[in-house]
Amino acid sequence: MPHASTHTSTPVGTLQDPARQILVSHAGSLPRTEELIAANAAREFAADGLTLQRTPEFDRQLSAAVVDLVVRQKAAGVTVPGDGEYGKAMSSAVDYGAWWSYIFQRVSGLEVTGEDIFSQPHVESAPGDVRLTSFPNRRDWTAFHDAYSDPEGGIGTGSHATPFPATTGPLAYTGHEAIASDVANLRRALDATGLETGFMTSLSPGSAARIADRHYSDEKEHLFAWAEVMREEYRAITDAGLIVQIDDPSIAENWDQISPEPSVEDYRAFTQLRIDALNHALRGLPQEQIRFHLCWGSWHGPHTTDIEFRHIVDLMLQIDATYYSFEAANVRHEHEYTVWDDVELPAGKVIVPGVVSHATNVVEHPELVAQRIERFAERVGRENVIASTDCGLGGRLHPQIAEAKLRSLAEGAEIATRRLFG
């Protein structure tokens, strides 16, 4: 039988009291406006061929867009809003990689060499020697080669605003001005709406380190170099009193990028190093301002080779965060809410399950949203659940559909709140 938690702590004092309502958030990316997409497309690259140049006019446009976005989130019923990742450039309406590629404009030691996750040669793994292959050689992509190759197949991931580089020198964070701008824009938006706090996304070391390395001596050194780099961005966000969401689909998604399929034991050891690197980056930062996001990759493919949540949920809970966001609404992973029948949520921790999906244009009925929320509340305690989306809606869904999903999410949370809190 599901067990109900007795935890009653309020991890973040600036959030509305979770002992009285189901809070509403989302996974980060929201659709950009046509004007912002056009403005990003018009930006020129710096001499490195990687960094998009900023102008005062662009900065003013970006700031106004973030304020407008947070106003719209509040109107839709979102109580823990984000900046929609608007500071992470998208130059086309469909872009599944902006959450990742943005960081390459904020780090030195990188170079566009033409070698990237799409063009690298296939790499075979062996027992005890787990390695990532290229994206075109992922196991799901090869099993459904014809579908992935069909431009009319509906799996396309769009185009990226910036290229993917390789690590060719010592890594160092150079994005202080960019992250300061992002923080100021969200702070301005929160002040304009009267909302108390919000969150911003930032890349994990494990996801960042998936690019080719031509400088460091081994995988661990490269990972921990990225950990030191990303720590700068995490600290800038938490120092501003905001929640930082660490985006790390690689914790689950890497499983499909290993060929042939590894043993669960080998994969867990491979993943443990990435968790250790992330915790190294998070050391000393306030856990009550840290949220971790796990997903299996947001592209609209079959996902038949996704690892089961039960094999990695305990690894996720090792991460020094208070909040844990994960996919729970799409049809490949919705059944896994039962994981929490057997896994006890540690005291003071909160889950942020996706209860509406980025993977379908069908807008979930609020009653279904409420039922999904209640499943988790029955298992971990109603005060330890925040309702969210599976993954980012931006770059994946039409703006009208994304807004309808957020409204349905909030309506479902209201239904669940009435039933759970009375």
C-alpha positions, 0 to 999 in steps of 0.5 A: 500500500502507498505510504503517506509521509509525515514530513511537515517542513517548509524547505524554502521560506519564501515559497507559499506554505506547501502545507496549505496548497499544491504549488505550481511550477514548470521545467524551465523553457517556455516558448519564445515570442516571435520578436525575441526569436527574430532578435536572436536570429539577427545577432552577430557572432563574435570572432570565436564563431560561438558567442552571440553579441549583445546590444543595449537594444537587445538587452532591453527587448529581452528584459521586457520579454521576461517581465511579460512572460512572468506576468503571463505565468502568474495569470495562468496560475503558476506560483513558482515561475521561471524566466522561461530560459529567455536568456538562452538564445533560440533563433528558431521556433523549434529548438530542443538544445537551447537549454544546453548550447547556451553555456558554450557562450559563457565559457572559455577553453572551447573551440568550434572544430566541427567535431560534435555529438552529431558528427563524432564517430561511433564508440563501442562500450565494453563491460567495465568500460562505459563510453558515450557514442554519438547521437546518431548512433544512440540505440533508440535512434538506430532501432528506429532509423527510418523514423528518425531519418524521415523529415515528416516523421515528427521527431525533428529537434529543430535547429540550434542558435549556436554550434557545439564546440570541443574542449581545447583548453583550460575551462573557465567561466566567463558568463558573469555579465550574462548571468547577472543580466538573466538574474536582474531580468527575473528579479525585475519581473518578480517585483513587477508581479508581486511574486516572492521567488522564482527559479532559473535553470543552469546546466549540470557538469555531466551534461556539459562534459558530453562535448569532445575533450581534447585538453584534459587527461581523462573523463574525470578531470574534464567533468570536475573542470566543468563542475568548477565552471558551473559552480560560478553560475549556480552561485550567482543565482543562489546569491540573488535569492533565487532557486537554481534548477540544475538541468541534467537529462544525462543522468537518465538519457546517457543510458541510450547513448551507450552501445551495446546496452551496458549492465545496470551496475556499470551504468550506475558506476558511470553515473555516480562520477557525474553525481559526485561532480555535481555535488562538488559544484554544489558544495556549500550552496544553500540546498533549499535553493537548489532544484534538480531536473532529470528527464530522458531527453525531450525529443518526440521519439519512441524512447524504447531504450530509456532506463527504468526510473527504479534503477536511478532514483536513489542516485538522483536522491544523492544530489545535494538539492531540496527539490527533484523534478522528473518526467511522470506524465509522458506515456513511457514513464507515467507508470513509474509513480509506483517507484515511491511505494518502495522508495522513501523520500528523505525528510525535508525533500520535495518532488516536482513531478511532471503532471503535464507532458511536453511530448503531445499537443493534447492538452491534459484535462485538469481532472487527470492532472489532479489525479496524477498529483494525488498519486504522488501526494498519497505516497510522499505526503501532500506537502512534499509535492509541487506540480510541474511539467515533464520537460520544457515546453519552449521550442517543442510546443506551439505557444497557444498549446503551451499556455493551455497546458500551464492553465490546465496544470494550475486548474488541476493543482487547484482541484488536488488542493481542495481534495487533499487539504479540504 
